[in-house]
Amino acid sequence: MPAPRLEISHIVKDFGGRRVVDDVSLTVMPGQVTCLLGPSGCGKSTTLRIIAGVEKQSSGTILVDGKMVCDGDVSLPPEERHIGLMFQDFALFPHLTVGQNVAFGLQSRKATDRVHALLAKVGMSAHINDYPHQLSGGEQQRIALARALAPRPRIMLMDEPFSGLDDRLRDDIRDETLEVLKSEGTAVLLVTHEPGEAMRMADEIALMRNGKIVQRGAPYNIYNTPKDKAAAAFFSDINVLKGKVQGALTDTPFGQFLAPGVPDGTEVDIVIRPQHLKIDFDRGGRGPNPTPEDGTAARGVVERARFMGASSLVEFRMDFDGSILKAVVPSVFLPKPGMPLWLMIRRDRCFVFPRTGS
């Protein structure tokens, strides 16, 4: 098995008595894309700057291909770490042509061949003599990628690199960038606050909160097995039912939910995403019969319904406590406000978490 390309261990960073990076550890393998995902201010960009060498950690170690580049005593300067950087502003030199931008920092006699090969790879060969101001945002992003890859960095650090792009271009540019990075075998650490971007690009997601990595895993796993309510809510809207555990079960208007291993008397939040609610019609005040998969139906009254394109979002005020639950329904489903309907909750799509203060 290959050794990690990047290995950071127990990184801590304090600013003015405040801990902004708190015991962060992760590894990135050659050719792997890992995403640091989290809200603004959670410490992800600071972690990236520490790896790049433009910030110094308070404690912890960083290894590149098994070689120590930074610990409490040693700290290699950024130019000796073989790490490429891409930021949201692209930072192209306005007075240099596309070709000169890509070649910047290359010393070898084969620099011209490398420039031509990279511009071909990103589909920008025809623009080699253009200047950055003559390019669109998407084209500038491609040039920034080619320039960052030109010295063949072992690791590419990317800080919100697509946030300045038009929404219509963003997905195409992400996919093209990912293809180029994979073909180069570069280990990539991408910082973003957008769950969709992380899910689209990453082999592994490290979810950060308050300076810590709170959960790591493949996108499918981290989405479908969130560690807590906040992790589930970061990836999508959620509905929350409240209950109390008794005998490893929680009673709700939707029937009982399993809560294995949770002590009796513990208050819990039962979390379900809007797309996993099932809707049935009212039959003279009666709903569908209970099933093992969906439990007991509970009645609600439509508050509003909005068409979202591929789906419809329907909000219900529930009879049992007046709370609002949201359901996402494929295609067009726009019941009128005041219409009674019955909701059921898929047991295999629920998460039960002990309630916290948040």
N, C-alpha and C positions, 0 to 999 in steps of 0.2 A: 504493500500500500504506500502511495507517495506521501512524503512529509508535507506538513502544512506550509503553504507559501507565506502566510501571515499568521502570527500567533501573538496575541496580546493577553497578558495575565495580570489580573488584579490592579487595573489602572484606576488611579484616584487623582482627581484634580480639584483643588480648593481655590476659590477666588474670594479674597477679602473675608475669610472666615465662613464662607458658604460652600458646601460641597456640591459641585455641579456634575462631576463624574464620580460614581461611587462603586468601586470594586468591579469594574467591567472586564470580563474575559471572553474572548472568542477566537476561533480559528477560521481561516479561509484557505481552501485548497486551490491548487492551480486549476484554472478554467472555471472556478465556481463564482457565482454571483451571490453575495450575501447583502442583505438590506438591513440597515439600521432604521427602524421605523418608530416614529413617535411624534407627539405634539411639539410645537415650538417651545424651546426652553428646557427640553428634557435632557440635554447633554450630548445629543448625537453629533452635532457639528463640532463641538469641542473635542470629542473623541477622535473625529477625523483629523482635526488639526494637530492633535498630539501624535497620531500615527505618521502624519506628513512631516513632522519635525518643526512646525511653525509655532507650536505651544509645547511647553515642557510639563510633564505630569508631576504631581506631588509624590507619587510612588507607583510602583508597578514596572513591568518589563514589556518590551516589544522585540520580537524576533522576525526576521525576514529570511526565509529559506534556512532556518536554524541558526542564523547568525544574529547575535545581540546587536541591535541598533540603538537601544535606549534602555537604561535602567537608572538606578539612583546615582551612578557615577559617570557612566558613558552615555553620550548622546551624539550620534552622527548627525552632521548637518543635512538638511533636506536633499541637497544635490548628490549626496553619497548613499541615499537609501534605495535608489532604483524604483522610485514610486512616482506614478503619473497622477496629475490632478486635473479635474474638470469641475468648473463651477457654473452657476446659472448665468453669469454674464459673459461667458465664453472667453473674455480677456484676450481677444485677438489684437495684434499690433496694427493700428489703422494705416501706418505708413508703409507696411510691407504687403506684397502681393500674397495670394493664397499659397503659392509655391514657397515663397520665402518664409511665411508663417510656419508652414509644416516643417521646413528645413531648419528652423531656428534651434540652435543648440546641438545640431548634428555636426560632427567634425570629420567623419570618415569620407574617404573618396567615393564611397558608394552611396552617399547621401542623396544624390539625384535619383538613383534607382529606387531607393526607399520612398522618396517623396512621390514618384510616379506610381509605385505599387499601392501606396496607401490612398492616394487620390482616386485611383481606379476602384479600390475596394469600397470607398464611400460614395462612388458615383459622381465625383467632382473633377474629373480629369479636364473637362472642357473649361474649367474656371481657373486654371493654374496661374494665369496672368491677371486675374481680376483682383480688386481690392475689397476688403471686408464690407465697406459701405455699399458696394454694388450687389451684395448678397442678401437673400432673405434670412429670417431668423433660423429656419430649418437648415439652410445651406451653411450658415455660420456655425451651427452646432456640429455639422459633419466635419467642417474644417478643424474645429476645436478638438474633436475626437481624433482626427488624423494626426494633429500636432502632438497631442498627449501620447499617442501610441508610437510616434516616430522613433524615440530612443529605446524602444522595446522594454518598457518598464515591467517589472515582475508583478507589480500591483497597481491597480487603477483605483483612485479614490474619487468619488463623484458626489458632489454636494448639490442636491436639488437641480440637476443639470437641465431638466426639461421644463421647469416651471415658467420660463419666459416664452414658451412656444404657444402658438395658437392651438386651441383644443383639437381642431380638425387635423392638424399635422402631428400632434404629440404621439399618438399610438404608433403611426408609421415610423417616426423617428426613433422611438423606443425600440421597436422591433429590429430596425436596421442596426442600431447601435449594439444591441445585444448580439446580433449575428456576427458583427465585426469583432467584438470583444471575445466571443467564444472561439472564433477562427484563429485569433492570436494566442489563445491559451492563457490569457491574463487573468489573474485573480482580481475580483472586483468587489469593492465595498462601497455600496450606494447608500446615501442618506436621503430620506424623503419623509414627508409627513402625510403622504397620500397612500392609503391602503391599497387602492387599485393599482398604483404604479408598482408597489412592492409585490403584489400578487402576480402581476404580469411579468416581472423581470427576474425575481429572485429564485434561486435554488433553496435558500434558507433565509428566514426572516428572524431578526432579533428585535423584539418589541421592547422599547425603552420607556421608562416612566420615572421622573424625579431622579435622574442620573443613574438609574440601575437598569440592567437587562432583566425584565420580569418574566420573559418567556422566549424560547428559541425553538425553531422547528421549520419543516417544510411548509409552504403556504397552505396546502390542504389541511395539514394537521393543526396548524396554529389557528386556522379559521374554524375548524370543526370541533376542536377540543380546547377552547380558551381556558386560561388558568383561573380567571375571575370575571366578574361582571364587567369591570372596566375594559378588560381585554376583548370581550365579546362586543361591547358597545363601540370600540374603536374601529371595528371593521364594518359595522352596519347599524342601522336603527335596531332597537330591541324593544320588546314588551317585557314588563316585569310584573309578576304576581308575587304577593307576599304570603308567607305561611309560617307555621311552627311545626317542628318535627316531634312526632310521638311514635315510638316503636319503629323507627327508620322509615316512617311514612309522613307525608304532609297532606293535610286535607285542604282542598280548594273547591271553588264552584265548578271546576272542570274535572273533579274527581281527585283521587289520591295520586301522589307522585312519590317515587322511591327516593330516599335520601340515605343510602347505605353509609355507615360509618359516622354519621352525624349524631352527636349526643341528643337525647331527649330534651325538649325545651328550647333548643336552638332556633332562633328566628332565621329564616332563609329567604332568598330571592330566587324565584323560578323564572329563568330567562328564556325567551323564545323570539326568534326573528320574525318580522311581519310576513315573509314569504312562506312560513311554515304553519300559519293558521289556515284552517279549513273552514269554509263557509257553507251553510245549508239554509234552506228556506223555512220560514215559519209556517206551520200547519195548524192554524187555529189555536195558537198559543202553545203548541207542542213542537219540539225539535226532534232530531234523529235519535235513534236508540244508542245507548252507550256501546262502545267497542273496546277491546283490550288495547288496540293501537292508538285510538284517539280519545279514550276516556269519555267523560260526560260532556254533553254540549251545554253551553251557557248562552243566554239570550242577551243581545245588545241592540241598540237602536242606532241607525246610521246618522252620524253627525255631518259628514261631508265625504265626497268622493271626487277624485281627480284623476284624469287620464294622463299617464306619464310616457306614452309612446308604446313601448313593448309591454307595458303592464298598467294596471290601475291601482291607486292607493285609496283604500277605504278606511275611514276612522269610525269607530263605534264607541258609544257610551254604554257601558255595561250595566245591566239591571242590578247586579248583586252589590255593587259598591259605588257606582257612578264614575268609575275610572274610565280612561280612554285607552283602547287597544287599537293598533293599526294592523291592517292586513294588506298584503300585496297580492294582487290577482293577475294572472297572465291575461293579455289582450284587453278588450274593452269591457269593463263591468262598472257601471255607474248608477247604482241604486240611489233613489232620491232620499234626502234627509228625512228622518222620522220613520223610515221603513224598518220594521223589526226583522232581524236575521239571527241565526244561531251560529256560534263559533265553537270549533273544536281544536284541540292542541295535540299535535303529533308528539307522542311520548319519546320517540327516538331522536327528536330534534330539540329537546329541552335540556337546559343546563340548570343544575341546582347548586347554589352557592350560599354558604353561611353569610348572613347580612353583615355588612360593614357600615361604618359611619357615613360613607359617601352615598 
